[in-house]
Amino acid sequence: MRWIVGIDLAARSRGAVHMAAWLRANHIGEPGPEFIAAHVVDERLRDPSTTAEVTASAERSLTAAAADAGVENPFSSIRVVFARSPEDGLAAAADSADIDGILIGRAAPRAGGTLVRLGSVARRLLRRLPAPILVVPPDLDHASVGTGAAVFATDLGETSVAAGRAACRIARSLARDVVAVHLDPSSDVGRDLLGDRTLLALWTPVRTAADVAAWVRANGLDVTRAFVSHEGVVEGLLHEAIREDAPLIACGSRRLGTVDRWFHSSVGDDLARFADRPVLVVPTP
C-alpha cells in the first residue's frame, strides 16, 4: 500500500509518524507499505528566488520529525507541495502519487477533553474524502497501538463494502484478524418504548450476528468474527475496539454534503474525533 502522510511540523504530526513507522515495522511479507511525507506550503510563497530555500528547509524539518518521534524514518520520499490550503495540497499529492490512503494527525490527544478535536485540516479532508483517510491521535506511539483484531463497522449496505476490503487488506498485511460489527440500537429503542422488563423480553432485534456473517460472505470479505452491538453507533464501536484491543477502527462514508451534515452526523467524523486509536474512513466508490 502507498500512503501520503500529512506533516505539519507541529506536535499533532507525531502520532502520524509513529503510526507509519508501526505499520512498516509490523508488516508481514513483501513488498512493504510505502509512506510519502507531504508538507504543504502556502502557494503565495512560491517565489522562484525562495522556492528552493523553502523546500530545503521543509525537507530538513520533515526528516527531523521522525527523529523527534523516536522512531526509524518510515518515509521513502519527502514532498513539499505548494497549494491554497493543506487539504488541497494533500489531495493533489495523493492524486499525483496514485496512493491508497492519506494518513494524518488530529488535534485532540487520546484521553482528556479538548474543545478542538479534529483540527481544521483533518475536518475538511474528512468532508472531501479524496481517498481513504486514516486519522491518528497526536500522542499515539508504538506501545499504544492495539495488539488485537482490527474492528470494521458495517451498516450491511454498499457504503460499507470498500471499508471492509480496506480493513481486511491492512489486517492481512499485519497478520491480524478482522471483526465485523453491525450497530443495531433497536434494543435501546425497545427499552425506551416498552420500559417494563417483561415486555422488553419480547423485543426482537432487527439484525443478528448471522445476518452480519451472511453479508460478509456475500461480499467476499475475509472477516474472522461477526457481531451485533445494541449500543449507540459510536459508543458501541469504541467499546468493541477496546474489548478487541484493536489497532484501528474502519468505517465507510457516504460523502455527506453540507446540507446533509446539518441533519445527519457522520459516523466516521465522530469516530475520528473521539476514538483513542486510529480511525480509517473509506469513501464509497
PyMOL commands that set and color helices and strands:
alter all, ss='L'
color gray80, all
select helices_A, chain A and resi 11-26+43-45+51-69+86-97+120-128+142-144+158-173+186-194+197-200+209-218+233-244+258-263+267-274
alter helices_A, ss='H'
color red, helices_A
select strands_A, chain A and resi 2-6+34-42+75-83+101-105+133-136+150-154+178-183+225-229+249-253+279-283
alter strands_A, ss='S'
color yellow, strands_A
deselect
rebuild
show_as cartoon
